[in-house]
Amino acid sequence: MLNKKVGLRIKQFRIKKAITQIELSKLIGISQAEISRIENSATQITLYDLEKISKALDVTIASLIN
C-alpha cells in the first residue's frame, strides 16, 4: 500500500515540476522504464533511489511517503 502511494506522489511532484520520466531518469541515473515501474508501483523503490528522486524533485522524503 505504501509503495503505491509513494509512486503516485513521485508522479504528482514530477508533473508539478514539469519534468518528464526521461528527464528524471537522466537526473538520477536510472532508466526511464524503472521510473515508470516505480510510479506504477510495479517494483519496490530502494531508499537510495527514493533519496535521489526527492533531491531531483526538490522535495523531502517525508513528503513522498506521507
C-alpha positions in Angstrom: 0.0 0.0 0.0 2.8 2.4 0.9 4.6 1.6 -2.3 1.5 2.6 -4.3 1.2 6.0 -2.5 4.9 6.7 -3.0 4.7 6.0 -6.7 1.7 8.3 -7.1 3.4 11.1 -5.0 6.5 10.8 -7.2 4.5 11.1 -10.3 2.5 14.1 -8.9 5.6 16.0 -7.9 7.3 15.2 -11.2 4.4 16.5 -13.2 4.2 19.6 -11.0 7.8 20.3 -11.7 7.2 19.7 -15.5 9.8 17.0 -15.6 9.4 14.0 -17.9 10.2 10.5 -16.9 13.2 10.6 -19.3 14.5 13.8 -17.7 14.1 12.5 -14.2 15.9 9.2 -15.2 18.8 11.2 -16.5 19.0 13.4 -13.4 19.2 10.4 -11.0 20.9 7.8 -13.2 18.3 5.1 -13.5 16.3 4.1 -16.6 13.0 5.7 -17.7 11.5 2.2 -17.6 12.4 1.9 -13.9 10.9 5.4 -13.2 7.7 4.1 -14.9 7.7 0.9 -12.8 8.2 3.0 -9.6 5.4 5.4 -10.4 3.1 2.5 -11.3 4.0 0.5 -8.2 5.3 -2.4 -10.3 8.6 -2.5 -8.3 9.9 -1.8 -4.8 11.8 1.5 -4.6 15.0 1.5 -2.7 15.8 4.1 0.0 18.8 5.1 -2.1 16.6 5.8 -5.2 13.9 7.5 -3.1 16.6 9.9 -1.8 17.9 10.6 -5.3 14.3 11.2 -6.6 13.5 13.5 -3.6 16.6 15.6 -4.3 15.9 15.8 -8.0 12.3 16.9 -7.4 13.4 19.2 -4.6 11.1 17.7 -2.0 11.7 15.8 1.2 11.5 12.1 1.5 8.7 12.6 4.1 6.6 14.5 1.5 6.9 11.4 -0.8 5.8 8.9 1.8 3.2 10.9 3.7 
